[in-house]
């Protein structure tokens, strides 16, 4: 397994209070960046995803890293995974593999079919399209939805959409986890208002809160947390099909160099 380029990187024990925590007994998880293309340009992106990304993984490149025996999990991420034209082919493939015990899709949620008018989100009009969209995903799969200040600044309906995602996905037996990532000001209050929005929209039982880490596009943020690993039973795979094991920084730097 590839080891981190920075040998001094901290290894933390899994936090049982976090949803979908990589607990020590968990089977191997593949973290697959299916593309480096994203329809957002978060200035702190840890994997340098961009609107101009052109690299898209193929199914056979993912399958090449599936362990030969025993159970495993797969997390499809990016970039924005729902920009990959074969994303539903990927989820269907792994849902049909009895050794794959969990399928997770990490997304900014912006590609879901919301109906928005001058008054904001129209929940009633959005409901049928969202149900149809989520019906294409395997039952009991997990949607990990990103929440942060940049996404909110570019979409004032971000948290209203999050609540609607939660309600409609659950109706299709899709699990939802919100990953709230905050800037780490010296007083830890820079993005405190995001926590109030989590509570206002009833998302608290489904939300993990983290501070941004100091790597990727965020490498020069002195207030960010130093990069750390949680558990070691996982392997990161980039859109070009190359595996980086648990080398968090090496994987990020490689993403930066992809076309």
Secondary structure as UniProt FT lines:
FT   TURN            7..8
FT   STRAND          10..12
FT   TURN            16..17
FT   TURN            19..20
FT   TURN            24..25
FT   STRAND          29..33
FT   TURN            43..44
FT   TURN            46..47
FT   TURN            51..52
FT   HELIX           59..63
FT   TURN            64..65
FT   STRAND          72..77
FT   HELIX           81..83
FT   TURN            85..86
FT   HELIX           87..95
FT   TURN            98..99
FT   STRAND          100..107
FT   TURN            110..111
FT   STRAND          116..117
FT   TURN            118..119
FT   STRAND          120..121
FT   HELIX           123..134
FT   TURN            135..136
FT   TURN            139..140
FT   STRAND          142..147
FT   HELIX           149..154
FT   TURN            156..157
FT   HELIX           158..171
FT   TURN            172..173
FT   STRAND          175..182
FT   TURN            186..187
FT   TURN            190..191
FT   HELIX           192..200
FT   TURN            201..202
FT   HELIX           204..206
FT   STRAND          207..211
FT   HELIX           216..218
FT   TURN            219..220
FT   TURN            222..223
FT   STRAND          228..230
FT   STRAND          234..237
FT   TURN            239..240
FT   STRAND          243..245
FT   HELIX           248..257
//
